[in-house]
Amino acid sequence: MEAAISTKNVEISYDSRPVVSGVSFEIMPGSITMIIGPNGSGKTTLLKALAGLLPFSGEINLFGKRQPGAPARLGYVPQRFSFDRSIPITVQEFLSLSSPRCFTDQCIHQKLYQDVGVAKIFTKPVSDLSGGQLQRVLIARALLEEPQILLLDEPASGIDIEGQNAIHKVLRDITREKKTTVVMISHEFNIVNHLADQVLCLNRELVCQGRPAEALTPEVIKKLYGEHRTIYAHPHD
């Protein structure tokens, strides 16, 4: 089976300062991969390069096609989304910009909106949303086009436990039903074994990769975070 994402010796620098160095991995279609690592380890930088938003050296291929410019349908949810809060636009209007049929009664995304938890805030101005509510809206928007690859930078940031569980269920469902490939950054280590098929441990270089139960050894955690960090394993459902 062809990899959804494959990288070879990816190098990314800011002002000649290496941020990501010599990173190579493969991610198979229909899987959930989590990128973990300490602050400043290059996680967001790597995700942006996968999305074609940053220059890099080495190779990034999406379904065998070189990035940037790969034709794969790609959804990307940044950690922070800046916009002009003076624009008078509701959640429904914002989402309908990406799916014009939702301006009518023929919207085909009602189940998605319900599952992600945005249906109940449809009429609310985007400028009035909390951080967690805005994050839900951005995830819903990224899913409208049924992307082959979905890239998420800390998608549960600012969202309560109930909301996190709902989003994690949506992510599991789209990988199983639509074979969407999900790559996400998270600091919530309690979901690593619960949600991820594969983990990439990044600290500028790739420290480990593989199934969480096998890759996240005490030695790896020490190398990533130092002496006092522990990840507790939970069963993978």
Summary of the structure (lengths in Angstrom):
residues: 237
radius of gyration: 18.0
end to end distance: 23.6
largest distance: 56.5
contacts: 721
relative contact order: 0.18
helix: 34%
strand: 25%
